[in-house]
Structure formats: C-alpha cells, structure tokens
Amino acid sequence: MLGPEVGRLAEDLAGLAPDPVAAVEELLGPVAAAALHREEPAAALAATRVAAGPLAAWVRAFVLGAAVPRRALATAVPRTGVDGLERLGLVVTAGAGDDDEVRATVDLRPVGVDDAHDAAWWLASDQGASVTGAVLDPGHVLGVGGASVTLAGLTVRDHRARALDLGTGSGIQALAAGRHCDAVVATDVSERALAFARFNAALAGADLDLRLGSLLEPVRGERFDLVVSNPPFVITPRGLVASAMLPAYDYRDAGRAGDALVAELVAGMGDVLAPGGVAQLLGNWEHRAGEDWTERVGSWLDASGLDGWVVQREVLDPARYAELWLRDGGAVRAQDPAGWDAAVTGWLADFAARGVQGVGLGFVVLRRPAGRPGMRRVEEQTGPVAGPLGDHVLTVLAAHDLLSGLDDDGLAGLRLLVAPDVTEERHLRPGDAGPRVILLRQGGGLGRVVTAGTALAGLVGACDGELTVGQLVGGLAAVLEVGVDELRAELFGQVRALVADGFLRPVAP
C-alpha cells in the first residue's frame, strides 16, 4: 500500500487547498456541512453536484462515496493520477476512459484537531454506514468522530519525551502527539487499523512506532511520559445473539464483561507511566443499584496507585445506551425490526443482571506523582465545554501540587490573579439595593459556575496579584466589620476550591 506514490499523493492533496478543512466547509456551505457532521450526506451530495473543480471531485468521491468520472478525479491528483490511486488501493475503476466511473474504497478527508496546537491532516479510514448503507463490518476502522475530537482536545500538549497511543485506530491521536513528543508508539489489536495508521503517517510525513497487540501487552516493561487512549470501552453483552445487527466491533468492543475494560486499563496504567507521566482516556462505567458510582470508579483510581481525576460528562439510561451503539454500528430499526428489538432486549437483560440503572460517559486523567498519590477526584460536570481542555488539565494538576503542601498560613501568603476566562454575574430584583445571587462563571475549562457570597466575590474581585490572600481577607474583615479569624474560616476553603478549579491562579514570587 505504501511507496513513492504516497509522497506524490501528499503533494497533490497539499495542492487542493492551503486550509483543506475550511475549504471543504466553504465548498459545502453551512447547511450541508452541518448535516454531514451528523452523518447525513444528502445535502452535501446536492452541493457537490453543482460545484466544480478538483476539491469538489475529491469530496464527492472520498468523503461522500459517490462515483465520479475519471476525468474529474484526475484533475485533483495530477502527480498521482487515477492509476496511482488504484495501485494504492484507494479506488476501483470501471475503465480507462475519461467518462468511466471511479469509486473510492476508503474515506480520505481533511480533519482538524481543535487544541492548543491547531493542525490538520488528510486521514484515511473505512467508509461509514452513511456511505455504504449497511451495518458496519466487525473490523471497521473509524475516522475522526466526536470521541476522537474530545480526546484530542483533552490531551495535555506540553513537551513530552515518549508518548503512547493505545488503540490508535486510524492514527489521529498518534499524529497529534507527534507534534509535541519526541517519540510516539501506537498500538492496536487490529492489523487493518495499523495499516490505515501506517498509510496516514506516511501521508503526513510522520514517524510512528506501530505495534500489533491488545491493550498494554505490546509495551510491557516500557515507560511513557504521555498515554492517550480512546479504548474499546463500549459495554456490549457478549453472550447476546441478535442477528447480524450486533457483531463484536474491533474498535469499540473488548470482549470484557460490563465496564471491566476501563477498570483494567486504569488499574494497569501505573505499569507504563514514567514519573510525572500523564495518561488520559475516555471511558464508560456502570451505575449499579445500591452502589455509589463515584466510590466504585474511585476504587479503580485507588487500585492504580496514581493520582486520578474522573469527570462524568453524561449519563444514559440502559435503553438509550443500547440504541446509541446500535445506531453507531449502522443499524436501523426499520430495516430489521425483529433484530433491533432482540438486540435492545438482550442488552437490557445484560444490564439488569448486574443491576445497572445507567451508564456514565466521561474521561479519566491519571498521573504518576513524584511522591505518594494524593489526588482523587471523581465528579460530574455536564455543562458545555467552550474549547480544548489540555491546558486546563495542566492547570488543575499544578494547582493540586501547590495546594497539597500548603497550610492556611501558606495560603494566606499567596498572591492570586483571576483567570482571564472568569466572569461575574449579579442577579437582583428591580429596586433591590444589592444582588440576591452572585455567580462566578468559568468561560474555559469545564465551564464551572460557583455561587459566591459577598465576601468571596469581594475577595475574588480584588485578586490582581498585588496583595496576598491574607492582606485581602484583613481588608475585607475591616469593611464587613467581622473578625479576621472568622472570615478566614469562611473563605479559605472556598479559595482553595477556586484555585483547584482554575478560577484563581497563583502569581509566581
């Protein structure tokens, strides 16, 4: 699949547009582009019928899976040629005539990563169900979906020596890691996935160490400074026989019972993290009757021996969860109502056997600390996220390190600044002399909102890095006519929480 033609293809693709992601969006228009993001290609097909030029031909063939005349596609790849695309295994042709049809055998589109180092690549993967109109093959290799974008935005982007992309799929996380890491190892249990990752790395001119194997097995005994993983975390009933609607997909099903895969990964991550190393992975976990999900998932962190932070972003009931993943595989109830109903019923029975009342979706951050692990945060934050979280993760980890060794006298000596994304809202009824509710709102990070009393709002408003926390509390105590010790007791815990969550940032001495 690889050879000099990959280099020629890279040159051809670079010539299609300087910013290919934006160019495709402009070509399709906002309505069709938004529909395509929802896996609805009809509007995009209509838009490309009236558009002309090499980019339109490429999008029609390789993004939408439509047949295009040989002549039209040849204009997009003058160096590679249609014959070169065929030798690379990317198309099949009906003949050598200019008007003969050419069909893509893969999806090959520009993808962007919205993080602190915004970048784009041309990425090949298997065609989705919206193109094939069929349930996905068990060995299907995904392109870049919502989970991929979430993980890329979550990943810390400071310089790291060695990185591991666990379950690389088509390779997007490994390519992103290659921009700020000296060496990148990428693993997958699927030969087909590694073939796509190898092609995509060659197309991008990236050097990846690709290894075949399950989970952490290919890297036993090695240490990494960064681990990222969008693992096969979907909770699928392995004993369920429900027609061809529910095969075991390489990209999402690990063959474990319940959520054991995520628990296993979290517990085992300490074996591969170097001191100071950070691991970030997506996951699903069960909410079981009679168990507090935070303690259950928190026990995974305890077993890891690492600092740990779990954030639950959404909870689905068992029926919605089953329906979500059936649709993800391309299943449509109208095509096989009996198969669909059998799959959902079997899924619900599997959940009921373990007392599952819901499934949490979110992410896990792990870190090997310099000393004893001391960070154990398990929480739910379901609000909208404005942008990438990588820098926020670094801020939270640094804040934990600062606060864990700081007593109240040390806190009193800090000089703090309000983070630039924090705003204050005051809510009052007409005619009121003062606000009834004061909210501190985080524009970045996890978009947290904190209700602040008058004293806390006054302290935060005065955090300009000039005075210490102790000096600010002393001044507020005089204004509010309360004792300094009393106000310290009221505010110091709240100030710690605001520092821990990135609302307030320490000023370097």
C-alpha positions in Angstrom: 0.0 0.0 0.0 3.0 2.3 0.6 5.6 3.6 -1.8 6.7 6.7 -3.7 3.1 7.3 -4.8 2.2 8.2 -1.2 4.6 11.1 -1.4 3.1 12.2 -4.7 -0.4 11.9 -3.3 0.6 14.1 -0.3 1.8 16.7 -2.8 -1.5 16.5 -4.7 -3.6 16.8 -1.5 -1.5 19.8 -0.3 -2.3 21.5 -3.6 -6.1 21.1 -3.3 -6.3 23.9 -0.6 -4.0 25.6 1.9 -6.5 25.1 4.6 -8.4 22.0 3.5 -10.8 21.7 6.4 -12.0 25.2 5.9 -12.1 24.8 2.2 -14.4 21.7 2.4 -16.7 23.6 4.8 -16.9 26.5 2.4 -17.4 24.2 -0.6 -20.4 22.5 1.1 -21.9 25.6 2.8 -23.1 25.7 6.4 -26.2 23.7 6.0 -24.7 20.8 4.1 -21.5 20.8 6.3 -23.6 20.7 9.4 -25.7 17.8 8.0 -22.5 15.9 7.1 -21.2 16.2 10.6 -24.5 14.5 11.7 -23.7 11.6 9.2 -26.4 12.9 6.8 -24.8 13.2 3.4 -27.8 14.1 1.2 -27.3 17.9 1.4 -23.6 17.5 0.7 -24.2 15.3 -2.3 -26.5 18.0 -3.7 -23.9 20.7 -3.0 -21.2 18.8 -4.9 -23.4 18.1 -7.9 -23.4 21.9 -8.7 -19.8 22.6 -7.6 -16.9 22.3 -9.9 -13.2 21.8 -9.5 -10.7 19.3 -8.1 -11.7 19.7 -4.5 -15.4 19.1 -5.3 -14.5 15.9 -7.2 -12.3 14.7 -4.3 -15.1 15.4 -1.7 -17.7 13.7 -3.8 -15.5 10.6 -4.3 -13.7 10.2 -1.0 -15.9 11.9 1.6 -19.4 11.1 0.2 -18.6 7.8 -1.6 -20.2 8.8 -4.9 -19.0 7.7 -8.3 -17.2 10.4 -10.2 -15.9 10.5 -13.8 -12.3 9.5 -14.2 -11.6 12.9 -15.9 -12.9 14.9 -12.9 -10.9 13.0 -10.3 -7.7 13.1 -12.4 -7.7 16.9 -12.0 -7.4 16.5 -8.2 -4.3 14.2 -8.4 -2.1 15.3 -11.4 1.0 13.8 -9.9 -0.5 10.5 -8.6 -3.1 10.0 -11.4 -6.1 7.8 -11.1 -4.0 4.7 -11.9 -1.8 5.7 -8.9 -4.8 5.9 -6.6 -5.8 2.4 -7.8 -2.4 1.0 -7.1 -2.6 2.4 -3.6 -5.9 0.5 -3.2 -7.9 3.7 -2.7 -10.2 3.4 -5.7 -11.7 1.0 -8.1 -12.3 2.0 -11.7 -14.8 0.9 -14.3 -12.4 1.5 -17.2 -9.7 3.7 -18.6 -12.0 6.2 -20.5 -12.3 9.8 -19.3 -16.0 9.3 -18.6 -15.7 5.9 -16.9 -16.7 5.9 -13.3 -14.3 5.8 -10.4 -15.3 4.8 -6.8 -13.3 5.3 -3.7 -12.8 2.3 -1.5 -11.9 4.3 1.6 -12.8 7.6 3.3 -10.0 10.1 2.9 -10.7 13.6 4.1 -9.0 16.5 5.8 -9.5 16.5 9.6 -8.7 19.2 12.1 -7.8 18.9 15.8 -9.1 21.7 17.9 -6.5 22.0 20.6 -3.7 24.3 21.7 -1.7 23.5 18.6 -4.4 23.6 16.0 -3.5 21.4 13.0 -5.0 19.3 10.2 -4.2 16.1 8.3 -5.6 14.1 5.5 -6.8 10.9 7.2 -7.9 7.7 5.6 -10.3 5.2 7.2 -13.1 2.9 6.3 -16.3 4.3 4.8 -19.1 4.8 7.2 -22.6 3.5 7.2 -23.9 6.7 5.7 -21.9 5.8 2.6 -22.3 2.0 2.5 -25.9 1.9 3.7 -25.1 -1.3 5.7 -24.2 -2.4 9.2 -20.5 -1.9 9.7 -18.1 -4.7 9.3 -16.6 -6.1 12.6 -13.2 -4.9 11.5 -14.3 -1.4 10.6 -11.7 1.3 11.2 -13.1 4.6 12.2 -12.1 8.0 11.1 -12.3 11.1 13.3 -15.6 11.3 15.2 -16.8 13.1 18.3 -14.8 10.9 20.7 -11.6 11.5 18.8 -12.1 15.2 18.9 -12.9 15.1 22.6 -9.7 13.1 23.4 -7.5 15.3 21.2 -8.8 18.4 23.0 -8.4 16.8 26.4 -4.8 15.9 25.8 -2.0 17.9 27.5 0.2 19.5 24.9 3.4 20.4 26.7 6.6 18.8 25.5 7.0 15.1 26.4 9.7 12.6 25.6 7.8 9.4 24.9 4.1 9.0 24.1 1.8 6.0 23.7 -1.4 6.0 21.7 -3.3 2.9 23.0 -5.8 1.6 20.4 -4.7 4.0 17.7 -7.3 3.1 15.1 -6.6 5.3 12.0 -3.9 7.2 14.0 -5.2 10.6 14.7 -4.1 10.8 18.3 -0.6 9.5 17.5 -0.3 12.1 14.8 -1.3 14.8 17.2 1.1 13.6 19.8 3.9 13.6 17.3 3.8 17.4 17.2 5.0 17.8 20.8 6.5 14.4 21.8 10.0 13.2 20.7 8.8 9.6 20.0 5.4 8.1 19.6 4.4 4.4 19.9 0.9 3.5 18.7 -0.8 0.1 19.3 -3.9 -1.6 18.1 -5.3 -5.1 18.2 -6.4 -4.7 14.5 -4.0 -5.3 11.6 -6.3 -3.3 9.4 -6.3 -0.3 11.8 -2.5 -0.4 11.8 -2.4 -0.5 8.0 -4.5 2.7 7.9 -2.4 4.3 10.6 0.8 3.4 8.7 -0.7 5.0 5.5 -1.8 8.1 7.3 1.6 8.5 9.0 3.3 8.2 5.6 0.9 10.7 4.1 1.7 13.2 6.9 5.4 12.5 6.8 5.3 11.3 10.5 7.4 8.7 12.1 5.3 6.4 14.3 6.3 3.1 16.0 3.3 1.0 15.2 2.7 -2.3 17.2 0.1 -5.0 17.0 -1.4 -6.3 20.2 -4.1 -6.0 22.8 -4.2 -3.1 25.3 -0.9 -2.8 27.2 0.7 -6.1 26.1 2.8 -4.6 23.2 4.6 -2.1 25.6 5.1 -4.2 28.8 8.2 -3.1 30.6 8.3 0.3 28.9 7.6 3.7 30.3 5.9 6.7 28.7 5.5 10.4 29.6 2.1 10.6 27.9 -0.5 8.0 27.3 -3.7 8.7 25.3 -6.4 6.2 24.6 -9.9 6.1 23.1 -10.2 2.4 24.1 -12.9 -0.1 23.1 -14.9 0.9 26.2 -18.5 0.1 24.9 -20.4 -2.1 27.3 -21.7 -4.8 24.9 -23.4 -8.1 26.1 -21.0 -10.6 24.6 -23.5 -13.5 25.1 -26.2 -11.8 23.1 -27.2 -13.4 19.8 -29.2 -10.8 18.0 -28.7 -11.3 14.3 -26.0 -9.5 12.2 -27.1 -6.2 13.8 -24.7 -6.6 16.7 -21.3 -8.0 15.8 -18.3 -7.6 18.0 -16.5 -4.5 16.6 -12.7 -4.3 17.0 -12.9 -0.5 17.5 -15.3 -0.5 20.4 -15.8 -3.9 22.0 -13.0 -5.5 24.1 -14.9 -8.7 25.0 -14.9 -7.8 28.7 -18.0 -8.1 31.0 -19.6 -4.8 31.8 -17.1 -2.0 32.3 -14.2 -4.2 33.2 -12.1 -2.9 30.3 -11.9 0.6 31.7 -11.3 -0.7 35.2 -8.4 -2.8 33.9 -6.8 0.0 32.0 -7.0 2.4 34.9 -5.5 -0.1 37.3 -2.8 -1.1 34.9 -1.7 2.3 33.8 0.8 2.6 36.6 2.9 -0.1 34.8 3.6 2.1 31.8 3.7 5.7 33.2 7.1 7.3 33.8 7.5 9.6 36.9 5.4 12.7 36.1 3.8 10.9 33.2 0.1 11.6 32.4 -2.5 9.3 30.9 -5.8 10.4 29.5 -8.5 8.1 28.3 -12.2 8.1 27.5 -14.5 5.6 29.2 -17.9 4.3 30.2 -18.9 3.0 33.6 -21.9 1.4 35.1 -24.2 2.9 37.7 -25.4 -0.1 39.7 -28.2 -0.3 42.2 -27.0 0.1 45.8 -23.6 1.4 44.8 -22.3 5.0 44.6 -20.8 5.3 41.2 -18.2 7.7 42.5 -16.9 5.2 45.0 -17.0 2.4 42.6 -15.0 4.3 39.9 -12.8 5.8 42.7 -11.8 2.4 43.7 -10.2 2.0 40.2 -8.1 5.1 40.9 -7.1 3.6 44.3 -6.0 0.4 42.6 -3.8 2.3 40.1 -1.5 3.8 42.7 -1.6 7.0 40.7 -3.1 10.5 41.1 -6.5 10.3 39.4 -9.3 12.5 38.2 -12.5 11.2 36.7 -15.1 13.6 35.1 -18.5 12.2 34.1 -19.9 14.3 31.3 -23.2 12.4 30.6 -25.4 9.6 31.9 -27.6 7.4 29.7 -30.3 5.1 30.8 -29.9 1.4 29.6 -32.3 1.7 26.7 -30.8 4.9 25.3 -27.3 3.4 25.7 -28.3 0.3 23.7 -29.9 2.4 21.0 -26.9 4.7 20.7 -24.5 1.9 20.0 -26.8 0.0 17.6 -27.0 3.2 15.5 -23.3 3.7 15.8 -22.8 0.4 14.0 -25.2 1.4 11.2 -28.2 -0.5 12.4 -31.6 0.9 11.5 -34.8 -0.4 13.2 -36.8 -0.1 10.1 -34.5 -2.4 8.2 -34.9 -5.3 10.7 -37.4 -4.5 13.5 -37.2 -8.0 15.0 -33.4 -7.9 15.1 -33.4 -4.4 16.5 -35.8 -5.4 19.3 -34.0 -8.5 20.1 -30.7 -6.6 20.4 -32.2 -4.0 22.7 -34.0 -6.6 24.8 -30.8 -8.6 25.2 -28.8 -5.5 26.1 -31.4 -4.6 28.8 -31.3 -8.1 30.2 -27.5 -8.0 30.4 -27.7 -4.7 32.3 -30.4 -6.0 34.6 -28.3 -9.0 35.6 -25.8 -6.6 37.1 -28.3 -4.1 38.5 -27.3 -1.4 36.0 -29.5 1.6 36.2 -27.5 3.9 33.9 -24.1 4.3 32.2 -21.8 7.2 32.7 -19.7 8.6 29.9 -16.6 10.7 30.5 -12.9 10.8 30.8 -10.1 9.8 33.2 -6.8 11.6 33.9 -4.0 9.7 35.7 -0.6 10.8 36.7 2.4 9.2 38.3 3.3 11.6 41.1 6.8 12.3 42.4 5.8 11.1 45.9 2.7 9.4 47.3 -0.5 9.7 45.2 -2.8 12.3 46.8 -5.2 13.4 44.0 -8.5 11.5 43.9 -11.3 13.5 42.2 -14.4 11.8 41.0 -17.1 14.2 39.9 -19.8 15.1 37.4 -19.6 18.1 35.2 -22.2 18.1 32.4 -22.1 21.7 31.2 -20.9 22.8 27.8 -17.1 23.0 27.2 -16.0 26.0 25.3 -12.7 24.7 23.9 -9.8 22.3 24.4 -9.1 21.1 27.9 -5.4 20.2 27.7 -4.1 23.4 29.2 -6.9 23.3 31.9 -5.8 19.7 32.8 -2.2 21.0 33.4 -3.6 23.9 35.4 -5.6 21.6 37.7 -2.6 19.2 38.2 -0.3 22.1 39.1 -2.9 23.6 41.4 -3.2 20.2 43.2 0.5 20.1 43.7 0.6 23.6 45.1 -2.4 23.1 47.5 -1.4 19.7 48.7 1.6 21.1 50.5 0.1 24.4 51.6 -1.3 25.0 55.1 -3.5 28.0 55.9 -0.6 30.3 56.6 0.9 29.4 53.3 -2.4 30.1 51.5 -2.6 33.4 53.3 0.8 34.3 51.7 -0.2 33.6 48.1 -0.8 36.4 45.6 -3.6 35.4 43.2 -4.9 36.5 39.9 -8.4 35.9 38.5 -8.1 33.7 35.4 -8.9 35.6 32.2 -11.9 33.5 31.3 -13.7 34.1 34.6 -16.7 36.5 34.7 -19.0 37.6 37.4 -22.8 37.7 37.2 -25.0 39.6 39.7 -28.7 38.8 39.8 -31.1 41.2 41.6 -34.7 42.1 41.6 -35.7 45.6 40.4 -35.4 48.1 43.2 -33.0 45.8 45.3 -30.0 47.6 46.8 -27.8 44.6 46.3 -27.7 41.3 44.4 -29.5 38.3 45.7 -27.2 35.9 43.8 -23.6 36.3 42.7 -22.2 33.8 40.2 -18.6 33.3 39.2 -18.6 31.7 35.8 -15.7 29.9 34.1 -15.6 30.6 30.3 -13.0 27.9 29.6 -12.1 24.7 31.3 -15.2 22.7 32.3 -17.4 25.7 32.4 -18.0 25.6 36.1 -20.3 28.0 37.9 -19.8 28.9 41.6 -22.2 30.7 43.7 -20.3 33.3 45.7 -21.3 35.2 48.9 -20.5 38.9 49.2 -17.2 38.3 51.0 -15.9 35.7 48.4 -17.0 37.9 45.5 -15.2 40.8 47.1 -12.0 38.8 47.6 -12.0 37.4 44.0 -12.7 40.9 42.6 -9.6 42.2 44.4 -7.3 39.4 43.2 -5.0 41.4 40.9 -1.7 39.8 42.0 -0.7 42.7 44.2 -1.9 41.8 47.7 -1.7 38.5 49.4 -4.8 36.5 50.3 -4.1 37.3 54.0 -4.0 41.0 53.3 -7.2 40.8 51.2 -9.0 39.0 54.0 -7.8 41.5 56.5 -9.1 44.4 54.4 -12.5 42.7 53.8 -12.8 41.9 57.5 -12.5 45.7 58.3 -15.0 46.6 55.6 -17.6 44.0 56.7 -16.9 44.6 60.4 -16.2 40.9 61.2 -13.3 39.2 62.8 -10.3 38.2 60.6 -10.2 34.7 62.0 -13.9 34.3 61.4 -13.6 35.4 57.8 -10.5 33.2 57.2 -12.5 30.2 58.4 -15.3 31.1 56.0 -13.2 31.9 52.9 -10.1 29.8 52.9 -11.8 26.5 51.9 -13.6 28.4 49.1 -10.4 30.0 47.9 -8.7 26.6 47.8 -11.5 25.3 45.7 -11.3 28.2 43.3 -7.5 27.7 42.9 -8.0 23.9 42.4 -10.5 24.5 39.6 -8.5 27.2 37.9 -10.7 30.3 38.7 -7.7 31.8 40.6 -4.1 31.4 39.6 -1.1 31.9 41.8 1.4 34.6 40.9 5.0 33.5 40.8 7.0 35.0 43.7 
